[in-house]
């Protein structure tokens, strides 16, 4: 059990993160950096909007709005925040129906995973950081803003069981996204 903890959970997720961050921060001009952030933010808006543009299939595509935010946060924390705010602004004009979902779920998850990959890279820490960002966004929407993010059948009154289920879901979903991010970061590193 201890060897599993050391061999999987406490190892770095992806060694290419540092390389991608260094290349972006040292070799790119400010104009290229800004252009890259804007393109990735636009890609995130397209992915996030797919649920409304293509009902059914679009709901399978819209979670991929997390990926560009993860990549921007790996470039630098300020790049991640810039892309996050730019996506919110673009969604305000293009798809206001998605404006409540992205800032509290998809976008927060991307910021959490990307910043944890940038500063730690230890798998367990990255998964927990992403899960905490996602959990806080869902709980804020559900209990503070009283927005039925989980559908109309789930009440917005606080319950320890419901909170525990959301926390477990957040951990599993964050774990999935950490592995997806690892896969894409390795591919991006080969291209660079």
C-alpha positions as CSV (number, residue, x, y, z in Angstrom):
1,X,0.0,0.0,0.0
2,X,2.8,2.4,0.9
3,X,4.7,1.5,-2.3
4,X,1.5,2.3,-4.3
5,X,1.3,5.7,-2.6
6,X,4.9,6.5,-3.4
7,X,4.9,5.0,-6.9
8,X,1.7,6.7,-8.2
9,X,0.2,9.3,-6.0
10,X,3.4,11.1,-4.8
11,X,5.3,11.1,-8.2
12,X,5.2,14.1,-10.5
13,X,2.3,14.0,-12.9
14,X,4.2,15.4,-15.9
15,X,7.8,16.5,-16.2
16,X,7.0,18.5,-19.4
17,X,5.2,21.2,-17.4
18,X,8.4,23.0,-16.4
19,X,9.7,22.8,-20.0
20,X,6.4,24.3,-21.4
21,X,6.4,27.0,-18.8
22,X,10.0,27.9,-19.5
23,X,9.6,28.0,-23.3
24,X,6.5,30.2,-23.0
25,X,8.0,32.6,-20.5
26,X,11.5,33.0,-22.0
27,X,11.3,32.6,-25.8
28,X,7.9,34.2,-26.7
29,X,7.5,37.9,-27.3
30,X,4.7,39.7,-25.3
31,X,2.6,39.9,-28.5
32,X,2.9,36.1,-29.1
33,X,2.1,35.4,-25.5
34,X,-1.0,37.6,-25.7
35,X,-2.1,36.1,-29.0
36,X,-1.6,32.5,-27.6
37,X,-3.7,33.3,-24.5
38,X,-6.4,34.9,-26.7
39,X,-6.5,31.9,-29.0
40,X,-6.8,29.4,-26.1
41,X,-9.5,31.5,-24.5
42,X,-11.4,31.5,-27.8
43,X,-11.1,27.8,-28.0
44,X,-12.4,27.5,-24.4
45,X,-15.4,29.6,-25.3
46,X,-16.1,27.4,-28.4
47,X,-15.9,24.3,-26.3
48,X,-18.0,25.7,-23.5
49,X,-20.7,26.9,-26.0
50,X,-21.0,23.5,-27.7
51,X,-23.7,22.4,-25.2
52,X,-26.0,25.1,-26.5
53,X,-25.0,25.0,-30.1
54,X,-25.1,21.2,-30.5
55,X,-27.6,19.8,-27.9
56,X,-26.7,16.2,-27.1
57,X,-23.2,15.8,-28.6
58,X,-22.3,19.3,-27.5
59,X,-22.6,18.3,-23.8
60,X,-19.8,15.8,-24.4
61,X,-17.6,18.5,-25.9
62,X,-18.2,21.4,-23.5
63,X,-16.2,19.9,-20.6
64,X,-13.1,20.3,-22.8
65,X,-13.2,24.0,-22.0
66,X,-11.0,23.1,-19.0
67,X,-8.0,22.2,-21.2
68,X,-7.2,25.6,-22.6
69,X,-7.4,27.1,-19.1
70,X,-5.1,24.4,-17.7
71,X,-2.5,25.2,-20.5
72,X,-2.7,29.0,-19.9
73,X,-2.3,28.5,-16.1
74,X,0.8,26.4,-16.9
75,X,2.2,29.2,-19.0
76,X,1.9,31.5,-15.9
77,X,-0.7,32.1,-13.2
78,X,-1.4,35.6,-14.7
79,X,-1.9,34.0,-18.2
80,X,-4.4,31.5,-16.7
81,X,-6.3,34.3,-14.9
82,X,-6.3,36.4,-18.1
83,X,-7.7,33.6,-20.1
84,X,-10.2,32.8,-17.4
85,X,-11.5,36.4,-17.4
86,X,-11.4,36.7,-21.1
87,X,-13.6,33.5,-21.5
88,X,-16.1,35.0,-19.0
89,X,-16.2,38.2,-21.0
90,X,-16.6,36.4,-24.3
91,X,-19.3,34.2,-22.9
92,X,-21.2,37.3,-21.7
93,X,-21.5,38.4,-25.3
94,X,-21.7,35.1,-27.2
95,X,-23.4,32.6,-24.9
96,X,-24.8,34.2,-21.7
97,X,-26.5,30.9,-20.7
98,X,-23.1,29.4,-20.1
99,X,-21.9,32.3,-18.0
100,X,-22.9,30.9,-14.7
101,X,-21.4,27.4,-15.4
102,X,-17.9,28.3,-16.7
103,X,-16.7,30.6,-13.9
104,X,-17.7,28.2,-11.1
105,X,-17.0,24.8,-12.6
106,X,-15.0,24.3,-15.8
107,X,-12.9,27.4,-15.5
108,X,-12.1,27.0,-11.8
109,X,-11.1,23.4,-12.3
110,X,-8.7,24.5,-15.1
111,X,-7.2,27.2,-12.9
112,X,-6.8,24.8,-10.0
113,X,-5.2,22.0,-12.0
114,X,-3.0,24.3,-14.1
115,X,-1.6,26.3,-11.1
116,X,-1.0,23.1,-9.1
117,X,0.8,21.6,-12.0
118,X,2.9,24.7,-12.3
119,X,3.8,25.0,-8.6
120,X,3.8,21.3,-7.4
121,X,3.4,18.7,-10.1
122,X,2.8,16.0,-7.4
123,X,-0.2,13.9,-8.6
124,X,-2.0,13.8,-5.3
125,X,-1.6,17.5,-4.7
126,X,-2.7,18.4,-8.2
127,X,-5.8,16.2,-7.9
128,X,-6.8,17.6,-4.5
129,X,-6.2,21.2,-5.6
130,X,-8.4,20.8,-8.7
131,X,-11.0,19.0,-6.7
132,X,-11.1,21.8,-4.1
133,X,-11.4,24.5,-6.7
134,X,-14.3,22.6,-8.4
135,X,-16.0,21.7,-5.1
136,X,-15.9,25.3,-3.9
137,X,-17.4,26.5,-7.2
138,X,-20.2,23.9,-7.1
139,X,-21.0,24.5,-3.4
140,X,-21.0,28.3,-3.9
141,X,-23.4,27.9,-6.8
142,X,-25.6,25.4,-5.0
143,X,-25.8,26.8,-1.5
144,X,-24.9,30.5,-1.6
145,X,-26.3,31.6,-5.0
146,X,-29.0,28.9,-4.9
147,X,-28.5,28.0,-8.5
148,X,-29.5,24.4,-9.2
149,X,-26.3,23.4,-10.9
150,X,-27.0,19.7,-10.4
151,X,-30.5,19.9,-12.0
152,X,-33.9,20.8,-10.7
153,X,-34.3,17.6,-8.8
154,X,-31.4,18.3,-6.4
155,X,-32.5,20.8,-3.8
156,X,-30.3,23.8,-2.9
157,X,-30.6,23.2,0.9
158,X,-27.4,22.0,2.6
159,X,-27.0,18.3,3.3
160,X,-23.8,16.6,4.5
161,X,-24.6,13.5,2.4
162,X,-25.0,15.7,-0.8
163,X,-21.9,17.6,0.0
164,X,-19.9,14.4,0.5
165,X,-21.2,13.0,-2.8
166,X,-20.2,16.3,-4.5
167,X,-16.7,16.1,-2.9
168,X,-16.2,12.5,-4.1
169,X,-17.4,13.5,-7.6
170,X,-15.0,16.5,-7.6
171,X,-12.1,14.3,-6.6
172,X,-12.8,11.7,-9.4
173,X,-13.5,14.4,-12.0
174,X,-10.3,16.2,-11.0
175,X,-8.3,13.0,-11.3
176,X,-9.7,12.4,-14.7
177,X,-8.7,15.9,-15.8
178,X,-5.2,15.5,-14.4
179,X,-4.7,12.4,-16.5
180,X,-6.2,14.1,-19.6
181,X,-4.0,17.1,-19.0
182,X,-0.9,14.8,-18.6
183,X,-1.6,13.1,-21.9
184,X,-2.1,16.4,-23.8
185,X,0.9,18.1,-22.1
186,X,3.2,15.2,-23.2
187,X,1.9,15.6,-26.8
188,X,2.4,19.4,-26.7
189,X,5.9,18.9,-25.4
190,X,6.8,16.7,-28.4
191,X,5.6,19.4,-30.8
192,X,7.6,22.1,-29.1
